[in-house]
Amino acid sequence: MEEILIELHVNKKIHTNNGNEVLDVTFKIPKYGLVTLFGKSGVGKTTLLRIIAGLTNPDHGLIKVGEEIWYDSTQKINIKPQFRDIGFVFQDYALFPNMTVKEHLLYASREKETRYIAELLDVFHLRGLCNRKPERLSGGQQQRLAVARALARKPQILLLDEPLSALDSETREILQHEIILAHTNFQATTLLVSHDIEEVYRLSDFVYVIEKGKIQKQGKPGEVFTRSSIVENFK
């Protein structure tokens, strides 16, 4: 039986393209799994990542990671974001314009392990760019840096909010491979937000389909997307 790392049940009022809805979601994420939250824009996928990170509070619910409770509305527990063991890659990368590539990784690293940072530089093909600042990096290089920085603190959980959506198809495919490699090598439980079916197939062990505030379908990608109606609904 898989060891469960994240147990979540949250309820949150959100505003969507269809008006106000209640996001009412329950799921479990296995340790070292790579799981995708899939659905159209505005259904609450990013909100769920922000709730796990502690950047957005649910109206009520429970988030348990391992044996630690990060949020419990009944017991009034709400661990601050800086004390949640996560790495977060935002859609806009959120890089610091005044820091070089290497400075980003050193800043994020809790233990300042130079050997580990060198490994990240190698995995994401950034070693030759150590002294460059974000403005001198391509979109793909900025994305590599954003993921490497998130992993620099050796988080239990890596949260990826549509990290490849702004990249061209060739760069996107390369980065997908690097995300798989990093997930395997650095053993962070990874939760990905995506609305790209091919990306879900390539990266995910398991997928939750969110629609109208609830999980409508779940399973391995090959099981979830066997019905053509589901594929058509999310194009």
C-alpha positions as CSV (number, residue, x, y, z in Angstrom):
1,M,0.0,0.0,0.0
2,E,1.3,3.5,-0.9
3,E,2.3,5.7,1.9
4,I,0.0,8.8,1.9
5,L,1.8,12.1,2.4
6,I,-1.0,14.7,1.9
7,E,-4.6,14.4,3.1
8,L,-6.8,17.3,2.2
9,H,-10.4,18.3,2.5
10,V,-11.2,21.9,2.0
11,N,-14.1,24.1,1.3
12,K,-13.7,27.6,-0.2
13,K,-16.0,30.0,-2.0
14,I,-14.4,31.2,-5.2
15,H,-15.3,33.3,-8.2
16,T,-15.2,31.5,-11.6
17,N,-16.1,32.4,-15.2
18,N,-19.5,31.0,-14.4
19,G,-20.0,33.1,-11.3
20,N,-19.6,32.2,-7.6
21,E,-19.0,28.5,-6.8
22,V,-18.0,26.5,-3.7
23,L,-14.7,24.6,-4.1
24,D,-15.3,21.5,-2.1
25,V,-12.4,19.1,-2.7
26,T,-11.1,16.0,-0.9
27,F,-8.0,14.1,-2.0
28,K,-4.9,12.1,-0.9
29,I,-1.5,12.3,-2.5
30,P,1.0,9.4,-2.1
31,K,4.5,10.1,-0.9
32,Y,6.8,10.7,-3.9
33,G,3.9,10.7,-6.3
34,L,3.5,13.1,-9.2
35,V,-0.2,14.1,-9.3
36,T,-2.0,16.5,-11.5
37,L,-5.0,18.8,-10.9
38,F,-6.6,19.0,-14.3
39,G,-9.4,21.3,-15.5
40,K,-10.4,24.5,-17.3
41,S,-9.0,27.8,-16.3
42,G,-10.8,29.3,-13.3
43,V,-12.0,26.1,-11.7
44,G,-9.9,26.5,-8.6
45,K,-6.7,24.5,-9.4
46,T,-4.3,27.3,-8.5
47,T,-6.4,28.1,-5.4
48,L,-5.8,24.6,-4.1
49,L,-2.1,25.0,-4.5
50,R,-2.2,28.3,-2.7
51,I,-4.2,26.7,0.1
52,I,-1.6,23.9,0.5
53,A,1.1,26.5,0.5
54,G,-0.7,28.6,3.1
55,L,-1.0,31.6,0.8
56,T,-4.8,31.4,0.7
57,N,-7.0,30.2,3.6
58,P,-9.9,27.9,3.0
59,D,-13.2,28.7,4.6
60,H,-13.0,25.5,6.5
61,G,-11.3,22.1,6.2
62,L,-8.2,20.0,7.0
63,I,-4.7,19.7,5.6
64,K,-2.5,17.0,7.0
65,V,1.0,16.3,5.8
66,G,2.5,13.1,7.2
67,E,1.7,13.3,10.9
68,E,1.6,17.1,11.0
69,I,-1.5,19.1,10.7
70,W,-0.9,22.3,8.6
71,Y,-4.5,23.5,8.7
72,D,-7.6,22.6,10.7
73,S,-10.4,25.0,11.0
74,T,-12.0,23.2,13.9
75,Q,-8.9,23.3,16.0
76,K,-7.9,26.7,14.7
77,I,-4.5,25.4,13.4
78,N,-3.0,27.3,10.5
79,I,0.8,26.8,10.0
80,K,2.4,29.9,8.4
81,P,3.7,29.5,4.8
82,Q,7.3,29.8,5.8
83,F,7.0,26.8,8.1
84,R,5.3,24.6,5.4
85,D,7.8,22.3,3.7
86,I,7.0,23.2,0.1
87,G,8.6,24.6,-3.0
88,F,6.3,26.6,-5.2
89,V,6.8,27.4,-8.9
90,F,4.4,30.2,-9.9
91,Q,3.2,30.8,-13.5
92,D,5.2,34.0,-13.7
93,Y,8.3,32.4,-12.2
94,A,8.7,35.2,-9.5
95,L,12.4,35.4,-10.0
96,F,14.5,38.2,-8.4
97,P,15.8,40.6,-11.0
98,N,18.9,41.5,-9.0
99,M,20.1,38.0,-8.3
100,T,22.2,35.7,-10.5
101,V,21.2,32.1,-11.2
102,K,23.6,30.8,-8.5
103,E,22.5,33.5,-6.0
104,H,18.9,32.4,-6.5
105,L,19.8,28.8,-5.5
106,L,22.0,29.8,-2.6
107,Y,19.3,32.1,-1.3
108,A,16.6,29.4,-1.4
109,S,18.9,26.6,0.0
110,R,18.4,26.2,3.7
111,E,21.7,24.3,4.3
112,K,23.8,26.1,1.5
113,E,25.0,22.7,0.3
114,T,27.3,23.5,-2.6
115,R,27.3,19.9,-3.9
116,Y,23.5,19.8,-4.0
117,I,23.3,23.2,-5.7
118,A,25.9,21.9,-8.3
119,E,23.6,18.9,-8.9
120,L,20.6,21.2,-9.5
121,L,22.7,23.3,-11.9
122,D,23.6,20.2,-13.9
123,V,20.1,18.6,-14.0
124,F,18.6,21.8,-15.3
125,H,21.5,22.7,-17.6
126,L,22.2,26.0,-15.8
127,R,25.9,25.5,-14.9
128,G,27.1,27.7,-17.7
129,L,24.6,30.4,-16.7
130,C,25.6,30.8,-13.1
131,N,26.4,34.5,-13.3
132,R,23.5,35.6,-15.4
133,K,20.5,37.5,-14.0
134,P,16.9,36.7,-15.2
135,E,16.8,39.4,-17.8
136,R,19.7,37.6,-19.7
137,L,17.9,34.2,-19.6
138,S,15.4,32.8,-22.2
139,G,11.9,31.8,-21.1
140,G,13.0,28.2,-20.9
141,Q,16.1,29.1,-18.8
142,Q,14.0,31.2,-16.5
143,Q,11.6,28.2,-16.0
144,R,14.5,25.9,-15.3
145,L,15.8,28.3,-12.7
146,A,12.3,28.6,-11.1
147,V,12.0,24.8,-10.7
148,A,15.7,24.5,-9.5
149,R,15.1,27.2,-6.9
150,A,12.0,25.5,-5.6
151,L,14.0,22.3,-5.2
152,A,17.0,24.0,-3.6
153,R,15.4,24.0,-0.2
154,K,14.8,20.2,-0.5
155,P,11.0,20.5,0.1
156,Q,8.8,17.5,0.9
157,I,6.2,18.9,-1.6
158,L,6.8,20.6,-4.9
159,L,3.9,22.7,-6.2
160,L,3.9,23.5,-10.0
161,D,1.3,26.0,-11.2
162,E,1.1,25.5,-15.0
163,P,4.9,26.0,-15.2
164,L,5.3,25.4,-18.9
165,S,2.2,27.1,-20.3
166,A,4.1,30.1,-21.7
167,L,6.8,28.1,-23.5
168,D,6.9,26.9,-27.1
169,S,6.3,23.2,-27.8
170,E,9.9,22.2,-28.3
171,T,11.1,23.9,-25.1
172,R,8.1,22.6,-23.3
173,E,8.9,19.0,-24.2
174,I,12.5,19.4,-23.0
175,L,11.4,20.9,-19.7
176,Q,8.8,18.1,-19.2
177,H,11.7,15.6,-19.4
178,E,13.7,17.6,-16.9
179,I,10.8,17.8,-14.5
180,I,10.4,14.0,-14.6
181,L,14.2,13.7,-14.1
182,A,14.2,16.1,-11.2
183,H,11.1,14.5,-9.6
184,T,12.9,11.1,-9.7
185,N,16.3,12.3,-8.5
186,F,15.2,14.7,-5.8
187,Q,12.2,12.7,-4.5
188,A,9.8,15.6,-3.8
189,T,6.1,14.7,-3.8
190,T,4.9,16.8,-6.8
191,L,1.5,18.4,-7.4
192,L,1.1,19.8,-10.8
193,V,-1.7,22.1,-12.2
194,S,-2.3,21.7,-15.9
195,H,-5.0,21.9,-18.5
196,D,-2.9,20.2,-21.2
197,I,-3.9,16.5,-21.7
198,E,-0.6,15.5,-23.4
199,E,1.4,17.0,-20.5
200,V,-0.8,15.2,-18.0
201,Y,-0.2,11.9,-19.8
202,R,3.6,12.5,-20.0
203,L,4.2,13.6,-16.4
204,S,1.5,12.2,-14.1
205,D,1.1,9.1,-12.0
206,F,-2.4,10.1,-11.1
207,V,-4.9,12.9,-12.1
208,Y,-7.8,14.6,-10.4
209,V,-10.3,16.3,-12.8
210,I,-11.9,19.3,-11.3
211,E,-15.2,20.8,-12.6
212,K,-17.9,22.9,-10.9
213,G,-16.0,23.0,-7.6
214,K,-15.6,19.3,-7.2
215,I,-13.4,16.4,-8.3
216,Q,-15.5,14.8,-11.1
217,K,-13.1,12.0,-12.0
218,Q,-9.8,10.6,-10.7
219,G,-7.4,7.8,-11.7
220,K,-4.4,7.2,-13.9
221,P,-4.3,9.4,-17.0
222,G,-5.0,6.5,-19.3
223,E,-8.2,5.7,-17.2
224,V,-9.4,9.3,-16.8
225,F,-9.1,10.3,-20.5
226,T,-10.4,7.1,-22.1
227,R,-13.8,8.8,-22.7
228,S,-13.7,11.1,-25.7
229,S,-16.4,13.3,-24.0
230,I,-14.0,14.2,-21.2
231,V,-11.2,15.1,-23.7
232,E,-13.6,17.3,-25.7
233,N,-14.9,19.1,-22.6
234,F,-11.4,20.3,-21.6
235,K,-10.0,21.3,-25.0
